[in-house]
Amino acid sequence: MAERSDEEPPTVAAPVSVPEPDPVDRATAGPEADDSDVDEADSAVTQPVVRASGDAPSSAAPSSEAPSSVDRPSDDAALSDAPTAVIPVLSGTPDAPGGGRPGPSAAVGDTGAGRPDDPQDRTSAIPPQSPPPPVPPVPAEPAPGGPPGDGSGPSKRTLALIVGGVFTVLAALYVIDLAVSSGKVPRGVTVAGIDIGGEPLDEVAGTLQAQLDPRLDTAVAVTAGDTDGELVPSQVGIGIDWNGTLARIGAQPLNPFTRLASFFGTDEIGVVSTRDDAALVAGIESVAAGAAHEPREGNIVFEDGTPVPVTPQPGQSVDTAVAADVFAERWAFGDVSLPVESVEVTVTREGLDRALADIAVPAVAADLHVNGHDAVVATLRTEDIGAVLSFVPDGSGGLEPQYDREAATGLLAPQLAETEVEPENARIVIQGGAPTVVPGTKGEVVDWEQTLADLPRLLATENDRSVDARYETADPELTTEGAEKLGVREVIGEFTTGGFEYASGVNIRLAASEINGALVEPGETFSLNGYTGPRGSAQGYVESGIIEAGRPGKAVGGGISQLATTLYNASYFAGMEDVDHTEHSYYISRYPAAREATVFEGAIDLQFRNPFETGVLIETIGTDSAITVRLWGTKTVDVQSITGDRTNYTSPNTITLPAGDSCIPSSGAQGFTVSDTRIITDAKTGAQLSAKTRTVRYDPVPVVKCVSPEPKPGQKPEEKSEEQPEEQPAEQPAEQPEEQPESGGAADEPSTPASPTPAESE
């Protein structure tokens, strides 16, 4: 910067940008405008302007085309008083608009931009002075985002043009693609793997039907866990809902990104199925049956005395409803995997191995011995350990041993039975026409609970596996004192029947001997079948008369119903409570009407209950022609029986059978209805305690004719007949009203069914 005298105000240097000359200026420039000048024009150069303090800023105008940027002084100041600014110009400024390129330096007087030159101003101008030293050019900073020397303006315009062009191309492609795909299935759509993308909408239904319809009749592989199977969709009620399937296709997407993505992927929409739920579930269950299995816990079993580990295996179950939904959705793809639910086990392999090594293997190391009286030894063999030792999960991954002492007792007790003395119950017998108590005796038996209390330790011992049996005194179930307190002292009910044939008498007396002396304690129920047990040839019973299919027949054990009827009447008059009894299907004259009973092994029984606080003893007396049953106890009630008149007679039908052993001829008998009323009163006061009426409907006895299949010439077919159970009157008597009980009323019991039982003893 040039120095000014002290009298002059200080000067300030301000940067001024000189515009770059245009090409015309370059061409008209003098020879001084060499290549270096061109290089310098590529960068902006700052030129200092020297002016007086307080003056308005100004800029030099290098040519007449470039308007001056220097401010004019105020009109109030004299032009002669204005200081002269000396502006050294080093080079043209690139950014000056439209200005010519000036020479190396120039001094420009500030005459005001756009005003004509004033002579007074020209005379008062300061003569040119020597130029100051050149100022080195300051390189301009490069525009952001571009290389040095590049202007930011052109780069942004170029980028905008590129982006706009790309957008225009994409928009054009979008419009073209949308127009071309109009009326077609969206690109990439598949149905059960069938690619229908881009196909005309009016043709897609035919395409799908042609490919999907055959799949309805094709077996589909079905997997459920570790089980495989096959199902034919049409056979399990599966069909295709075409409207629902086509509705899934949808319209062309308008989202450009969705359309772009459709070039690179598929959109599987599946098949909408119709279904018959019952048929589908049945089909799923047929496949899932093998897949569903319970979990198998780890365990140890014994095979011939050898412990065998059972490996734990999880179970699995199939929810048929969920599986049906999955099949209906996925069948068209050709294979379906049904969902299964795993059921875990609690025993681990480590816990199984530990129980095997620590408990099971030592348990079968040797036999176990129990020493009884008289040097008798009971042995639990190693091959029987499996019946005594078992395992259950302990809840912590292992196995807990279970010792069955009852099973061990069942194996050991018979071996020491000869060393025991069983107790004998007190008995009540009839001696000299009166009941007598026979005292009971105590016994000595093995206390197996105490003997086997240390069973776990014994099975874990490797060497000495023996223990001494512990005996205890055993009291009889019915002691002498207990028998005496039962109050069996007098006859409380008795009944006698007769008229049976020889074979029936054999069976009646045998069964009577088995129940003779039976004691029915207070509240107990007596069962005739239960007390006698089987009544076959092995027990000494013979063939005798029965009722089979409503007509007379024969079988082993026949005739026992006479004992049943006799026992029923004895209990009837003793005041026993009737639990179960059945009358014969047709009436037999040697029994009281509506007060008799039949039995047949395994089918028909006679049962009664002792309702008193005292015991009841059964005594039977059998002869060749009669059977008597007496019930002994303490008499507290009186019983009266009132039998009504026979009514509602029915006539028999006729049956013709081939003659032979299986045909028993009969002349038949009428059926009828009759009732019986039992009235129970207090033996001391005579007060009525109960009255019950039972009505029985007897079927007619059919007329049975046994005809020889091949009669001799001139001879009529032989017919055999036997004496009938009861002679019926020639004419049916007039019906009489049933006799009603006395005061107190009667409760009617159900009548017996009219249909005969399959077989019943006579």
C-alpha positions in Angstrom: 0.0 0.0 0.0 1.3 3.6 -0.8 2.0 5.9 2.2 0.3 9.3 2.5 1.6 12.5 4.2 0.6 13.3 7.8 -1.7 16.1 6.7 -3.8 13.7 4.7 -6.4 11.4 6.2 -5.3 7.8 6.5 -6.3 5.6 3.6 -7.9 2.1 3.7 -7.3 -0.7 1.2 -10.5 -2.5 0.2 -10.5 -5.6 -2.0 -12.2 -5.1 -5.4 -13.1 -8.0 -7.7 -12.3 -7.3 -11.3 -14.4 -9.3 -13.7 -12.9 -11.8 -16.1 -12.9 -10.5 -19.7 -15.1 -12.3 -22.1 -13.7 -13.9 -25.2 -14.1 -10.8 -27.3 -11.9 -8.9 -24.9 -9.3 -11.6 -25.1 -9.3 -11.3 -28.8 -8.9 -7.6 -28.8 -6.3 -7.5 -26.1 -2.9 -6.4 -27.1 0.1 -8.6 -27.5 0.6 -8.3 -23.8 -2.2 -10.8 -23.2 0.0 -13.9 -23.4 -0.7 -17.4 -22.0 0.3 -16.3 -18.5 -2.5 -13.7 -18.6 -4.9 -16.4 -19.6 -3.8 -18.6 -16.7 -4.2 -15.7 -14.3 -7.7 -15.1 -15.6 -8.7 -18.5 -14.3 -8.6 -17.3 -10.7 -10.0 -14.3 -8.9 -7.5 -11.7 -7.9 -8.1 -9.1 -5.3 -7.0 -5.5 -6.1 -6.6 -2.9 -3.3 -8.4 0.4 -3.6 -6.9 3.5 -1.8 -9.4 6.1 -0.7 -9.7 8.7 2.0 -11.3 7.9 5.3 -14.9 8.8 5.3 -15.4 8.5 1.5 -18.0 6.2 0.2 -16.6 3.0 -1.3 -16.0 3.1 -5.0 -14.8 0.8 -7.7 -12.9 1.5 -10.9 -14.4 1.1 -14.3 -11.8 -0.3 -16.6 -13.7 0.3 -19.8 -16.7 2.2 -21.1 -18.7 -1.1 -21.2 -18.2 -1.7 -17.5 -20.3 0.6 -15.3 -18.4 2.2 -12.4 -19.0 0.8 -9.0 -17.5 3.8 -7.2 -19.9 6.0 -5.3 -20.2 9.7 -6.0 -19.3 12.2 -3.3 -22.1 14.2 -1.8 -23.6 17.1 -3.9 -22.9 19.5 -1.0 -19.1 19.0 -1.1 -17.0 20.8 -3.7 -15.6 18.6 -6.4 -12.2 20.2 -5.9 -12.2 19.3 -2.3 -12.7 15.5 -3.0 -9.5 13.5 -2.6 -8.2 11.5 -5.4 -8.1 7.7 -5.1 -5.3 5.9 -6.8 -6.3 2.3 -7.8 -3.4 0.1 -8.9 -4.9 -2.7 -11.2 -2.8 -5.8 -11.4 -5.1 -7.9 -13.6 -8.7 -8.3 -14.7 -11.2 -9.7 -12.3 -12.9 -12.8 -13.6 -16.3 -12.0 -12.1 -16.7 -8.5 -13.4 -19.7 -8.7 -15.7 -19.1 -7.5 -19.3 -16.0 -5.4 -18.6 -13.0 -5.3 -20.8 -9.6 -6.5 -19.7 -7.6 -3.4 -18.6 -3.9 -2.8 -18.9 -1.4 -3.7 -16.3 -2.3 -0.6 -14.2 -4.6 2.5 -14.2 -5.5 5.5 -12.1 -9.2 6.3 -12.3 -10.6 9.6 -11.1 -13.9 9.4 -9.2 -16.2 11.5 -11.4 -19.3 9.6 -10.6 -20.8 6.7 -12.5 -22.8 7.7 -15.5 -22.0 11.4 -15.4 -20.2 13.4 -18.3 -16.7 14.5 -17.7 -16.4 17.9 -16.1 -13.4 20.1 -17.3 -13.1 21.5 -13.8 -12.7 18.0 -12.5 -10.1 17.0 -15.1 -7.9 20.1 -14.2 -8.1 19.3 -10.5 -7.0 15.7 -10.9 -3.8 14.6 -9.3 -1.1 13.6 -11.7 -0.4 9.8 -12.0 2.0 8.5 -9.5 4.3 5.5 -9.6 2.5 2.2 -9.1 2.9 0.3 -5.8 4.6 -3.0 -5.7 2.6 -5.9 -7.2 0.4 -7.9 -4.7 0.6 -11.6 -5.2 -2.7 -13.2 -6.2 -4.6 -15.1 -3.6 -6.0 -18.3 -4.9 -9.8 -18.7 -4.5 -11.1 -21.7 -2.4 -12.6 -24.4 -4.5 -16.4 -24.7 -4.5 -17.8 -27.3 -2.1 -18.3 -30.7 -3.6 -16.2 -30.1 -6.8 -12.7 -30.1 -7.9 -10.6 -26.9 -7.6 -11.4 -24.4 -10.3 -14.9 -25.8 -10.9 -17.9 -23.5 -10.1 -20.7 -25.0 -8.0 -23.4 -23.6 -10.1 -22.8 -25.7 -13.3 -22.4 -28.9 -11.1 -25.8 -28.6 -9.5 -27.4 -27.8 -12.8 -25.9 -30.9 -14.3 -27.0 -33.1 -11.4 -30.5 -31.7 -11.6 -30.6 -32.5 -15.3 -29.4 -36.1 -14.7 -31.9 -36.7 -11.9 -34.7 -35.2 -13.9 -33.9 -37.3 -16.9 -33.7 -40.5 -14.9 -37.0 -39.7 -13.2 -38.6 -39.0 -16.6 -37.4 -42.4 -18.0 -38.6 -44.3 -14.9 -42.0 -42.6 -15.0 -42.3 -43.5 -18.7 -41.4 -47.1 -17.9 -43.9 -47.2 -15.1 -46.7 -45.9 -17.3 -45.7 -48.3 -20.1 -45.6 -51.3 -17.6 -48.9 -50.4 -16.1 -50.5 -50.1 -19.5 -49.1 -53.3 -20.8 -50.2 -55.3 -17.7 -53.7 -54.0 -17.7 -56.3 -56.8 -17.6 -53.7 -59.4 -16.6 -52.8 -61.2 -13.4 -50.2 -59.2 -11.4 -46.6 -60.3 -12.1 -45.2 -63.0 -9.9 -48.5 -64.5 -8.6 -48.6 -68.3 -8.1 -51.3 -70.6 -7.0 -50.0 -73.8 -5.4 -46.8 -73.4 -7.4 -48.6 -72.6 -10.7 -47.2 -69.4 -12.1 -50.1 -67.3 -13.5 -48.4 -63.9 -13.4 -49.1 -61.8 -16.5 -51.8 -64.2 -17.7 -55.0 -62.6 -18.9 -57.6 -62.5 -16.2 -60.3 -64.1 -18.4 -58.0 -67.1 -19.1 -56.6 -67.8 -15.6 -59.6 -69.8 -14.4 -59.2 -72.3 -17.1 -55.5 -72.6 -16.5 -56.0 -73.3 -12.8 -58.8 -75.7 -13.3 -56.8 -77.7 -15.8 -53.9 -78.1 -13.4 -55.6 -78.2 -10.0 -58.6 -80.5 -10.7 -56.4 -83.6 -11.2 -54.7 -82.9 -7.9 -58.0 -83.5 -6.1 -57.8 -87.2 -7.0 -54.1 -87.6 -6.5 -52.8 -89.0 -3.2 -51.1 -86.4 -1.0 -48.1 -87.4 1.1 -48.9 -86.6 4.8 -46.3 -86.5 7.5 -47.2 -86.4 11.2 -44.1 -86.4 13.4 -42.4 -89.8 12.7 -45.4 -91.2 10.9 -46.0 -91.1 7.1 -49.3 -91.7 5.3 -51.4 -90.6 2.3 -54.7 -89.0 1.8 -56.7 -88.4 -1.4 -58.3 -84.9 -1.1 -61.5 -85.7 -2.9 -62.0 -88.8 -0.7 -61.7 -86.8 2.6 -64.2 -84.2 1.5 -61.9 -81.6 0.0 -62.9 -79.4 -3.0 -61.9 -76.1 -4.5 -63.7 -72.8 -3.9 -63.0 -71.2 -7.3 -64.5 -67.9 -6.5 -62.6 -67.6 -3.3 -59.3 -68.7 -5.0 -59.7 -66.2 -7.9 -60.6 -63.4 -5.5 -57.2 -63.8 -3.9 -55.5 -62.7 -7.1 -56.4 -59.0 -6.6 -55.8 -56.0 -9.0 -52.6 -54.7 -10.5 -50.6 -52.9 -7.8 -50.1 -49.1 -8.3 -47.1 -48.8 -5.9 -44.0 -48.5 -8.1 -41.8 -50.2 -5.6 -44.2 -53.2 -5.4 -44.2 -53.5 -9.2 -40.4 -53.3 -9.3 -40.1 -56.0 -6.6 -42.4 -58.3 -8.6 -39.6 -58.7 -11.2 -37.5 -60.4 -8.5 -39.9 -62.6 -6.5 -43.2 -64.5 -6.3 -46.5 -64.0 -4.5 -48.0 -67.4 -3.5 -51.7 -67.0 -2.8 -52.7 -70.7 -2.3 -56.0 -72.4 -2.9 -59.2 -71.7 -1.0 -60.8 -75.1 -0.3 -64.2 -76.4 0.5 -64.4 -79.2 3.1 -66.6 -81.8 4.6 -65.4 -81.6 8.2 -66.6 -85.1 9.3 -64.9 -86.8 6.3 -61.7 -84.7 6.7 -61.4 -85.3 10.4 -61.9 -89.0 9.9 -59.1 -89.0 7.3 -56.8 -87.0 9.5 -57.4 -89.4 12.4 -56.5 -92.4 10.3 -53.1 -90.9 9.6 -52.6 -89.4 13.0 -53.5 -92.6 14.9 -50.0 -93.9 14.3 -48.4 -90.6 15.1 -50.0 -90.1 18.5 -48.4 -92.1 21.2 -48.0 -91.7 24.9 -44.6 -90.8 26.3 -42.5 -93.7 27.5 -40.8 -93.0 30.7 -37.5 -94.5 31.4 -37.9 -97.7 33.5 -36.3 -101.0 34.5 -38.1 -104.3 33.9 -37.0 -107.8 34.7 -36.8 -110.6 32.2 -36.0 -114.0 33.7 -34.2 -112.4 36.6 -32.3 -109.9 34.4 -32.9 -106.2 34.7 -33.5 -104.6 31.4 -33.5 -100.8 31.0 -36.3 -99.1 29.1 -35.0 -96.0 27.3 -37.1 -92.9 27.9 -38.9 -91.7 24.7 -41.0 -88.5 24.4 -44.6 -88.9 23.3 -46.4 -86.9 20.7 -50.0 -85.9 20.1 -51.9 -84.5 17.1 -54.7 -81.9 17.4 -57.0 -83.2 14.6 -58.9 -79.9 14.3 -55.6 -78.0 13.7 -54.3 -80.7 11.5 -57.5 -80.6 9.4 -57.0 -76.9 8.8 -53.4 -77.4 7.7 -54.3 -80.1 5.3 -57.2 -78.0 3.8 -54.7 -75.1 3.2 -51.7 -77.1 1.9 -53.1 -80.2 0.1 -52.7 -78.6 -3.4 -48.9 -78.5 -3.0 -48.7 -82.3 -3.0 -47.3 -83.0 0.5 -48.5 -81.8 3.9 -46.7 -81.9 7.2 -49.2 -82.0 10.1 -48.3 -80.2 13.3 -47.6 -82.5 16.3 -47.1 -81.6 19.9 -44.3 -83.3 21.8 -44.9 -84.7 25.3 -41.7 -84.7 27.3 -40.6 -87.4 29.7 -39.2 -86.8 33.2 -36.6 -89.6 33.5 -33.2 -88.9 32.1 -30.7 -91.4 30.7 -28.4 -90.6 33.6 -31.1 -91.3 36.2 -32.0 -94.6 34.5 -28.4 -95.8 34.4 -27.9 -94.8 38.1 -31.0 -96.8 39.2 -29.8 -99.8 37.1 -26.4 -99.9 38.6 -27.2 -99.0 42.2 -30.5 -100.9 42.8 -31.6 -103.3 40.0 -28.4 -105.2 39.4 -27.6 -105.8 43.1 -31.2 -106.9 43.7 -30.8 -110.0 41.4 -27.4 -110.9 42.7 -28.7 -113.9 44.7 -31.8 -115.6 46.1 -33.4 -114.3 49.3 -34.2 -116.9 52.0 -36.8 -116.8 54.9 -36.1 -119.3 57.7 -39.3 -120.8 59.3 -40.0 -123.3 62.1 -38.7 -126.9 61.9 -35.9 -125.8 59.5 -38.3 -125.0 56.7 -36.9 -122.4 54.4 -38.9 -120.2 51.9 -36.9 -118.9 48.9 -37.5 -115.8 46.8 -35.6 -116.7 43.6 -33.9 -114.1 41.5 -36.2 -114.8 38.6 -39.1 -113.7 40.8 -37.5 -110.4 41.9 -39.4 -108.6 39.1 -42.7 -109.4 40.8 -41.5 -107.7 43.9 -39.3 -104.8 42.7 -40.5 -102.1 40.4 -39.6 -98.4 39.6 -41.4 -95.1 39.3 -40.1 -91.7 38.3 -38.9 -89.7 41.3 -39.6 -86.3 39.7 -36.0 -85.3 39.6 -34.9 -87.2 36.5 -34.2 -90.5 38.3 -36.1 -93.6 39.3 -37.5 -94.5 42.8 -37.7 -98.2 43.7 -41.1 -99.7 44.8 -41.1 -102.9 47.0 -44.3 -104.9 46.8 -44.4 -106.8 50.1 -47.7 -108.4 49.4 -46.4 -109.9 46.2 -43.4 -111.2 48.1 -45.7 -112.7 50.8 -47.7 -114.4 48.0 -44.5 -116.1 46.8 -43.1 -117.0 50.3 -46.2 -117.7 52.4 -47.2 -121.0 50.7 -43.7 -122.3 51.4 -44.1 -121.8 55.2 -47.7 -122.7 55.4 -46.9 -126.1 56.9 -45.2 -124.4 59.9 -48.3 -122.3 60.7 -51.3 -123.2 62.8 -54.5 -121.5 61.5 -57.1 -120.3 64.0 -60.5 -121.9 64.0 -63.7 -119.8 64.3 -66.2 -120.6 66.9 -69.2 -122.5 65.4 -72.9 -122.8 66.2 -74.2 -126.3 65.7 -77.6 -127.9 66.4 -77.3 -130.6 69.0 -80.2 -132.2 70.7 -82.6 -129.9 68.9 -80.9 -126.8 70.2 -78.1 -124.5 69.1 -74.7 -125.0 70.8 -71.5 -122.9 70.5 -68.4 -124.8 69.7 -65.4 -122.7 71.0 -62.9 -121.3 68.5 -59.1 -121.9 68.8 -56.1 -119.5 68.4 -53.4 -120.1 65.9 -49.8 -119.2 65.2 -48.9 -117.7 61.8 -46.1 -115.8 60.2 -46.2 -112.0 60.5 -45.1 -111.3 57.0 -45.3 -107.5 57.4 -42.6 -107.7 60.2 -40.6 -110.4 58.5 -40.3 -108.4 55.3 -40.0 -104.9 56.9 -36.3 -104.9 55.9 -36.8 -106.1 52.3 -34.9 -103.1 50.6 -31.8 -103.8 52.6 -32.0 -107.5 52.0 -32.1 -107.0 48.3 -29.2 -104.6 48.4 -27.0 -107.1 50.4 -24.6 -109.0 48.3 -23.6 -111.8 50.8 -26.0 -113.0 53.4 -29.6 -112.7 52.1 -31.5 -114.5 54.7 -33.9 -113.5 57.5 -35.8 -115.4 60.2 -39.6 -115.5 59.9 -41.5 -113.8 62.7 -44.5 -115.6 64.1 -47.5 -114.2 65.9 -50.6 -115.5 67.7 -53.7 -115.2 65.5 -57.3 -115.0 66.9 -60.2 -116.5 65.0 -62.5 -114.1 63.2 -65.4 -115.4 65.3 -64.4 -116.0 68.8 -66.3 -118.1 71.3 -67.5 -114.9 73.1 -68.6 -113.4 69.8 -70.6 -116.5 68.8 -72.4 -116.5 72.2 -73.4 -112.8 71.7 -75.1 -113.5 68.3 -78.3 -114.6 70.1 -78.9 -117.7 68.1 -81.4 -119.5 70.4 -84.7 -120.3 68.6 -86.3 -121.0 65.3 -87.5 -117.8 63.6 -88.5 -119.2 60.2 -89.1 -122.7 58.8 -90.5 -124.2 55.6 -90.8 -127.7 53.9 -91.4 -128.8 50.3 -91.6 -132.2 48.7 -92.8 -134.1 45.6 -89.5 -134.0 43.7 -88.1 -136.9 41.6 -85.0 -138.9 42.5 -82.5 -137.0 40.4 -83.7 -133.7 41.7 -83.6 -135.1 45.3 -79.8 -135.9 44.8 -79.1 -132.3 43.8 -81.3 -130.8 46.4 -79.8 -132.7 49.3 -76.2 -132.0 48.1 -76.8 -128.3 47.9 -78.7 -128.3 51.2 -75.7 -130.0 52.9 -73.4 -127.1 51.7 -75.5 -124.4 53.2 -76.3 -126.3 56.4 -74.7 -124.4 59.3 -74.2 -121.2 57.4 -74.2 -118.2 59.7 -75.5 -114.9 58.6 -74.3 -112.2 60.9 -76.2 -108.9 61.5 -76.4 -106.8 58.4 -74.8 -109.5 56.2 -76.4 -110.7 52.9 -76.6 -114.4 52.1 -76.3 -115.6 48.4 -77.2 -119.1 47.5 -75.1 -119.3 44.4 -72.2 -117.6 46.3 -72.3 -120.1 49.1 -72.6 -123.3 47.1 -70.3 -122.3 44.3 -70.2 -124.3 41.1 -72.9 -127.0 40.8 -71.5 -129.3 38.1 -70.7 -133.0 37.6 -67.3 -132.5 39.3 -69.1 -131.5 42.5 -71.5 -134.5 42.4 -74.5 -133.0 40.8 -76.6 -134.9 38.2 -78.9 -134.2 35.4 -82.4 -133.2 36.3 -85.4 -131.0 35.2 -85.1 -127.4 34.2 -87.2 -124.9 32.3 -85.4 -123.9 29.0 -86.9 -121.5 26.5 -90.2 -121.6 28.2 -90.7 -125.4 28.1 -89.5 -128.3 30.2 -85.9 -129.5 29.7 -83.0 -131.2 31.5 -79.5 -130.2 32.7 -76.9 -131.0 35.3 -77.8 -129.4 38.6 -81.5 -129.2 37.8 -84.0 -129.3 40.7 -82.1 -126.9 42.9 -84.9 -124.4 42.6 -86.9 -126.6 45.1 -84.2 -125.8 47.7 -84.3 -122.1 46.6 -88.0 -122.0 47.1 -87.8 -123.7 50.5 -85.0 -121.3 51.7 -86.9 -118.3 50.3 -90.0 -119.2 52.3 -88.1 -119.8 55.5 -86.4 -116.4 55.2 -89.8 -114.9 54.2 -91.4 -116.0 57.5 -88.2 -115.2 59.5 -88.6 -111.5 58.5 -85.4 -111.4 56.3 -85.1 -108.6 53.8 -85.6 -109.7 50.2 -82.6 -108.6 48.2 -83.0 -110.6 45.0 -85.2 -113.5 43.9 -87.0 -114.6 40.7 -90.1 -116.7 40.3 -90.4 -119.4 37.7 -91.6 -118.4 34.3 -94.5 -120.8 34.6 -96.2 -122.1 37.7 -95.2 -125.4 39.4 -97.9 -126.9 41.6 -95.7 -128.0 44.4 -94.7 -124.4 45.2 -96.9 -121.7 46.8 -98.0 -119.3 44.1 -96.2 -115.9 44.1 -94.0 -117.1 46.9 -91.4 -119.3 45.2 -87.9 -118.8 43.6 -85.8 -120.3 40.9 -82.0 -120.2 40.5 -79.5 -121.0 37.7 -75.8 -120.9 38.2 -74.2 -117.7 36.9 -77.6 -116.2 35.9 -80.3 -116.3 38.6 -79.6 -116.1 42.3 -81.4 -116.0 45.6 -80.2 -113.3 48.1 -81.5 -112.0 51.4 -80.2 -109.8 54.1 -80.3 -110.2 57.9 -81.8 -106.9 59.1 -81.7 -107.8 62.9 -79.1 -107.2 65.6 -78.7 -110.9 66.2 -77.3 -113.6 64.0 -79.2 -116.2 61.9 -78.1 -119.8 61.5 -79.3 -121.9 58.6 -80.2 -125.5 59.2 -81.3 -127.9 56.4 -82.9 -131.3 56.8 -83.2 -133.5 53.6 -85.0 -136.8 53.1 -85.8 -138.9 50.0 -89.1 -137.0 49.6 -88.8 -133.6 51.3 -86.5 -130.8 52.2 -86.8 -128.6 55.3 -85.0 -125.3 56.0 -85.0 -123.7 59.4 -83.6 -120.3 60.4 -82.4 -119.9 64.0 -82.0 -116.6 65.8 -83.9 -114.4 68.1 -87.5 -114.0 67.2 -88.6 -110.3 67.2 -91.3 -110.3 64.4 -94.3 -112.2 63.2 -94.9 -112.6 59.5 -98.3 -113.3 57.7 -98.7 -114.2 54.1 -101.9 -113.4 52.1 -102.2 -114.9 48.7 -104.7 -113.4 46.3 -106.9 -115.1 43.7 -105.7 -116.1 40.3 -106.8 -113.8 37.5 -106.1 -113.1 33.9 -105.8 -116.6 32.7 -104.0 -117.3 29.4 -104.1 -120.3 27.1 -101.1 -122.4 26.1 -99.8 -122.8 22.6 -98.8 -126.1 21.0 -95.2 -127.1 20.0 -94.4 -130.1 17.9 -90.8 -131.5 18.2 -89.1 -134.6 16.9 -89.2 -137.4 19.4 -86.1 -138.1 21.3 -84.3 -137.4 24.5 -84.4 -133.7 24.0 -88.2 -133.7 23.7 -90.3 -133.8 26.9 -93.9 -134.0 26.1 -96.4 -131.8 27.9 -100.2 -131.4 27.9 -99.8 -127.8 28.8 -101.4 -125.5 31.4 -102.9 -122.1 31.6 -101.0 -119.0 32.7 -102.4 -116.6 35.2 -101.7 -113.6 37.4 -101.5 -113.8 41.2 -100.3 -111.6 44.1 -98.9 -112.2 47.6 -98.8 -109.7 50.5 -96.4 -110.1 53.4 -97.3 -108.3 56.6 -94.7 -108.0 59.3 -95.7 -107.2 62.9 -93.8 -106.7 66.1 -93.7 -110.0 68.1 -94.1 -108.3 71.4 -96.6 -105.5 70.7 -98.3 -106.8 67.5 -97.8 -103.5 65.8 -97.7 -103.7 62.1 -94.2 -102.8 60.8 -94.6 -103.3 57.1 -96.9 -104.7 54.4 -95.7 -105.4 50.8 -97.5 -106.9 47.9 -95.8 -108.7 45.1 -97.7 -109.5 41.9 -96.5 -112.4 39.7 -97.6 -113.1 36.1 -97.1 -116.7 35.1 -96.9 -117.8 31.5 -98.9 -120.7 30.2 -97.1 -124.1 30.0 -97.0 -125.0 26.3 -98.4 -128.2 24.9 -95.4 -130.2 23.6 -95.9 -133.0 21.2 -93.0 -135.3 20.4 -93.5 -136.9 17.0 -91.4 -139.7 15.5 -89.9 -138.5 12.2 -90.5 -141.8 10.4 -93.6 -143.6 11.7 -94.2 -147.2 10.7 -96.8 -147.9 7.9 -100.3 -148.0 9.2 -99.2 -146.6 12.6 -99.9 -143.1 13.8 -97.0 -141.0 15.0 -96.3 -141.9 18.6 -96.9 -139.2 21.2 -95.6 -139.3 24.7 -97.0 -137.3 27.6 -96.0 -136.7 31.2 -97.8 -135.6 34.2 -98.1 -131.8 34.1 -97.0 -129.4 36.8 -100.6 -128.7 37.7 -104.0 -129.7 36.4 -106.0 -126.7 35.2 -109.8 -126.5 35.4 -111.7 -127.3 32.2 -113.2 -123.9 32.2 -111.6 -120.7 33.2 -113.0 -119.4 36.5 -114.4 -116.0 36.8 -111.9 -113.4 37.8 -112.0 -112.4 41.5 -110.7 -109.2 43.0 -107.3 -109.5 44.6 -107.4 -109.7 48.4 -106.2 -106.5 50.0 -104.1 -106.3 53.2 -105.5 -105.2 56.4 -105.0 -101.8 58.0 -101.6 -100.3 57.3 -101.7 -100.8 53.6 -99.3 -102.6 51.3 -96.5 -101.5 49.0 -96.7 -103.1 45.6 -93.5 -104.7 44.3 -92.8 -105.0 40.6 -94.3 -108.1 39.0 -92.0 -110.6 37.3 -91.6 -110.3 33.5 -93.9 -112.4 31.3 -91.0 -113.6 29.1 -89.3 -116.7 30.4 -85.6 -116.7 31.4 -83.2 -118.6 29.1 -82.9 -121.4 31.6 -84.1 -122.0 35.2 -84.1 -124.8 37.6 -87.4 -126.5 38.4 
